[in-house]
Amino acid sequence: MPQPLFTWLLIAPSLALFAVFNILPLLWLVGLSFFRYNLTFGPPPQFAGLKNYTDLMNDRFLWGRLGLTLLFVLLAVGIETVLGALLGYAFWKKRDLPGRRLALTLLFVPMVLAPVAVGTFFKIIYDPMYGVLPYYAARLLRIKPPDLLGSGNLAFPAVLAVDVWMWTPFLIMMTVAALGAVPKALLESAEVDRLTAWQRMRYVVWPHAKFVLMLGVVLRTIDAFKTFDLVSAMTAGGPGNQTQLVSLTIFREAFNDFAIGKASALSLLVLFIAVSLASIYLFVLNYGVLREGK
Amino acid sequence: MIGRRRIASALASLGLWAVCAAFFMPVFWIFLAAFKTRAQILTIPPIWVFHPSLEGLRFMVERQAGAFWQYLLNSVMISALAVTIAVFVAYLAAFSLSRFKPAATDFMMFLLLSIRMVPGAAVVLPLFMMYRSLGWIGSRWAIVLFYAMFSLPFSLWILKGFLDGVSRRFDEAAMVDGASRFHVMFRVVLPQVKPGVVAALIFNMIFVWNEFLFDFILGGERVATIPVALAAGLYTSQGTDWQYIASLTLVYTAPLMVAIFFVQRHLLLGMTFGTVRGEV
């Protein structure tokens, strides 16, 4: 078998899966976004030109949802990265922690729970009457048990807190892995050369750890942007629309209001934002590698 | 001096264990609820010590004439098949991209990563329309292959990272000895990237095991997995069925916990995407 044929033959199954389950639906999505189409009733799809897009541009409610989503991503990923990096460093440093394997297992469990289950169960953990959290908060702070998910001011931070709890372990794991990528010999010679803690971080640890750490941040950003199950199960976007992230809006447009055309246009807009965000990250990542002349 | 250092070390251990316990606490609370009676779950002040009851687990299994086993079987079959297919297909592609470096390798890597960027809620709609037109709704293979596609990019990224780290001398030496290409791929190179394979399997398993939206919209009763059953069976005539949620979560999470305990080393090593060999 000639080499080029073999090369592409190995890649073909991946590309085939990609084409059928990704490219095809995306083309479908682009097509639908130009139509006026209701899934359940009314006339067959009508060509609407750019109407769905102009509607989007003028929809202030949607822009509000997008802003909320960006805020959510920024806060969630920011807090998770800082906490994850600090704790990850501590766990990496303390390699002789007794029962480390069990400790890390317990630590990693939140991220393997089904988000639907977590979201649902936090409804009762947060419940002002039956919830364990408001109960202890009330006892400790001597206040009335707060209605976390039901009040306009507290719902967003409460949802954010669950996301931080669930996903900080992921960044802890990425940090531990990233620090593991630093060659031990280099660390030892840094010790011998008496570099300051800052110098050691900047010139020894960071160049080796950054790729994995940044990858963790990229993956987490992408996923935070897509958050759906967790919030959908916990608040369904309420109270009011305080926690309605954009993925919930899309779902609502498509499967509650059956406004397929508009939902498609919105999907494409969100996709565009997600890809841009990730491209920026990857560009920064690649640029760093290039600069090192790797 | 030595005494002081020892105390500091003990305090550090204690602190780190406290962090782990704090993160585990909500999970522990859900697990406890699986062994409580319905009334006990809602009791305030919260009960921490009680006589464990198996009522919740029994209800869970007996509910809907044993549909639980069907859901569990679906979950196991769908995630195992999807992830195996994904890792196998990804290994072929990663091998080719790493060894033969065809044109547009970087672009393809980015293109495949972009799959992960698509918000589920955005892509489930056209997929639903497509599946409906093709009559794939409720088909087991259509779901499995979709999840395989979704697990592909991550597997490919991990595996390519590891393959890049395996010297090509191994390939060449084996080729000189007259080994076939497939022998090189699966007998010579594959054993050296085992941590990558394990990490790819575990990570995608976690994702598919817990995925809810796509199976909910594209599957049907016949292919419903446990997360879908969970979302569908939340409400009974007496309100939300907390006992059911807790029991399902316990049964559903326990295997993953055991897996994390045993393959932790591979997991951490896998996340370095092949940039280190040895211990993390």
Boltz contact constraints between the chains, C-beta under 6 A:
constraints:
  - contact:
      token1: [A, 7]
      token2: [B, 96]
      max_distance: 6.0
  - contact:
      token1: [A, 7]
      token2: [B, 100]
      max_distance: 6.0
  - contact:
      token1: [A, 7]
      token2: [B, 102]
      max_distance: 6.0
  - contact:
      token1: [A, 10]
      token2: [B, 92]
      max_distance: 6.0
  - contact:
      token1: [A, 10]
      token2: [B, 96]
      max_distance: 6.0
  - contact:
      token1: [A, 11]
      token2: [B, 93]
      max_distance: 6.0
  - contact:
      token1: [A, 11]
      token2: [B, 96]
      max_distance: 6.0
  - contact:
      token1: [A, 13]
      token2: [B, 89]
      max_distance: 6.0
  - contact:
      token1: [A, 14]
      token2: [B, 89]
      max_distance: 6.0
  - contact:
      token1: [A, 14]
      token2: [B, 93]
      max_distance: 6.0
  - contact:
      token1: [A, 17]
      token2: [B, 149]
      max_distance: 6.0
  - contact:
      token1: [A, 21]
      token2: [B, 146]
      max_distance: 6.0
  - contact:
      token1: [A, 21]
      token2: [B, 149]
      max_distance: 6.0
  - contact:
      token1: [A, 22]
      token2: [B, 115]
      max_distance: 6.0
  - contact:
      token1: [A, 25]
      token2: [B, 123]
      max_distance: 6.0
  - contact:
      token1: [A, 25]
      token2: [B, 126]
      max_distance: 6.0
  - contact:
      token1: [A, 25]
      token2: [B, 127]
      max_distance: 6.0
  - contact:
      token1: [A, 25]
      token2: [B, 130]
      max_distance: 6.0
  - contact:
      token1: [A, 28]
      token2: [B, 126]
      max_distance: 6.0
  - contact:
      token1: [A, 28]
      token2: [B, 129]
      max_distance: 6.0
  - contact:
      token1: [A, 28]
      token2: [B, 130]
      max_distance: 6.0
  - contact:
      token1: [A, 29]
      token2: [B, 126]
      max_distance: 6.0
  - contact:
      token1: [A, 94]
      token2: [B, 12]
      max_distance: 6.0
  - contact:
      token1: [A, 94]
      token2: [B, 16]
      max_distance: 6.0
  - contact:
      token1: [A, 97]
      token2: [B, 13]
      max_distance: 6.0
  - contact:
      token1: [A, 97]
      token2: [B, 16]
      max_distance: 6.0
  - contact:
      token1: [A, 98]
      token2: [B, 13]
      max_distance: 6.0
  - contact:
      token1: [A, 101]
      token2: [B, 264]
      max_distance: 6.0
  - contact:
      token1: [A, 103]
      token2: [B, 17]
      max_distance: 6.0
  - contact:
      token1: [A, 103]
      token2: [B, 20]
      max_distance: 6.0
  - contact:
      token1: [A, 105]
      token2: [B, 260]
      max_distance: 6.0
  - contact:
      token1: [A, 105]
      token2: [B, 261]
      max_distance: 6.0
  - contact:
      token1: [A, 106]
      token2: [B, 20]
      max_distance: 6.0
  - contact:
      token1: [A, 106]
      token2: [B, 24]
      max_distance: 6.0
  - contact:
      token1: [A, 107]
      token2: [B, 20]
      max_distance: 6.0
  - contact:
      token1: [A, 107]
      token2: [B, 23]
      max_distance: 6.0
  - contact:
      token1: [A, 108]
      token2: [B, 260]
      max_distance: 6.0
  - contact:
      token1: [A, 109]
      token2: [B, 27]
      max_distance: 6.0
  - contact:
      token1: [A, 109]
      token2: [B, 257]
      max_distance: 6.0
  - contact:
      token1: [A, 110]
      token2: [B, 23]
      max_distance: 6.0
  - contact:
      token1: [A, 112]
      token2: [B, 206]
      max_distance: 6.0
  - contact:
      token1: [A, 112]
      token2: [B, 256]
      max_distance: 6.0
  - contact:
      token1: [A, 113]
      token2: [B, 253]
      max_distance: 6.0
  - contact:
      token1: [A, 114]
      token2: [B, 210]
      max_distance: 6.0
  - contact:
      token1: [A, 114]
      token2: [B, 227]
      max_distance: 6.0
  - contact:
      token1: [A, 116]
      token2: [B, 212]
      max_distance: 6.0
  - contact:
      token1: [A, 116]
      token2: [B, 227]
      max_distance: 6.0
  - contact:
      token1: [A, 116]
      token2: [B, 230]
      max_distance: 6.0
  - contact:
      token1: [A, 116]
      token2: [B, 231]
      max_distance: 6.0
  - contact:
      token1: [A, 117]
      token2: [B, 230]
      max_distance: 6.0
  - contact:
      token1: [A, 117]
      token2: [B, 249]
      max_distance: 6.0
  - contact:
      token1: [A, 120]
      token2: [B, 245]
      max_distance: 6.0
  - contact:
      token1: [A, 121]
      token2: [B, 30]
      max_distance: 6.0
  - contact:
      token1: [A, 121]
      token2: [B, 245]
      max_distance: 6.0
  - contact:
      token1: [A, 124]
      token2: [B, 242]
      max_distance: 6.0
  - contact:
      token1: [A, 130]
      token2: [B, 42]
      max_distance: 6.0
  - contact:
      token1: [A, 130]
      token2: [B, 44]
      max_distance: 6.0
  - contact:
      token1: [A, 132]
      token2: [B, 46]
      max_distance: 6.0
  - contact:
      token1: [A, 135]
      token2: [B, 44]
      max_distance: 6.0
  - contact:
      token1: [A, 174]
      token2: [B, 271]
      max_distance: 6.0
  - contact:
      token1: [A, 176]
      token2: [B, 268]
      max_distance: 6.0
  - contact:
      token1: [A, 177]
      token2: [B, 268]
      max_distance: 6.0
  - contact:
      token1: [A, 177]
      token2: [B, 271]
      max_distance: 6.0
  - contact:
      token1: [A, 177]
      token2: [B, 272]
      max_distance: 6.0
  - contact:
      token1: [A, 177]
      token2: [B, 280]
      max_distance: 6.0
  - contact:
      token1: [A, 180]
      token2: [B, 276]
      max_distance: 6.0
  - contact:
      token1: [A, 180]
      token2: [B, 280]
      max_distance: 6.0
  - contact:
      token1: [A, 181]
      token2: [B, 272]
      max_distance: 6.0
  - contact:
      token1: [A, 181]
      token2: [B, 275]
      max_distance: 6.0
  - contact:
      token1: [A, 181]
      token2: [B, 276]
      max_distance: 6.0
  - contact:
      token1: [A, 212]
      token2: [B, 272]
      max_distance: 6.0
  - contact:
      token1: [A, 222]
      token2: [B, 116]
      max_distance: 6.0
  - contact:
      token1: [A, 222]
      token2: [B, 117]
      max_distance: 6.0
  - contact:
      token1: [A, 226]
      token2: [B, 119]
      max_distance: 6.0
  - contact:
      token1: [A, 226]
      token2: [B, 120]
      max_distance: 6.0
  - contact:
      token1: [A, 228]
      token2: [B, 120]
      max_distance: 6.0
  - contact:
      token1: [A, 228]
      token2: [B, 121]
      max_distance: 6.0
  - contact:
      token1: [A, 229]
      token2: [B, 212]
      max_distance: 6.0
  - contact:
      token1: [A, 247]
      token2: [B, 119]
      max_distance: 6.0
  - contact:
      token1: [A, 247]
      token2: [B, 121]
      max_distance: 6.0
  - contact:
      token1: [A, 250]
      token2: [B, 121]
      max_distance: 6.0
  - contact:
      token1: [A, 250]
      token2: [B, 122]
      max_distance: 6.0
  - contact:
      token1: [A, 251]
      token2: [B, 121]
      max_distance: 6.0
  - contact:
      token1: [A, 254]
      token2: [B, 125]
      max_distance: 6.0
  - contact:
      token1: [A, 263]
      token2: [B, 125]
      max_distance: 6.0
  - contact:
      token1: [A, 267]
      token2: [B, 122]
      max_distance: 6.0
  - contact:
      token1: [A, 270]
      token2: [B, 119]
      max_distance: 6.0
  - contact:
      token1: [A, 270]
      token2: [B, 122]
      max_distance: 6.0
  - contact:
      token1: [A, 271]
      token2: [B, 118]
      max_distance: 6.0
  - contact:
      token1: [A, 271]
      token2: [B, 122]
      max_distance: 6.0
  - contact:
      token1: [A, 274]
      token2: [B, 117]
      max_distance: 6.0
  - contact:
      token1: [A, 275]
      token2: [B, 114]
      max_distance: 6.0
  - contact:
      token1: [A, 275]
      token2: [B, 117]
      max_distance: 6.0
  - contact:
      token1: [A, 278]
      token2: [B, 117]
      max_distance: 6.0
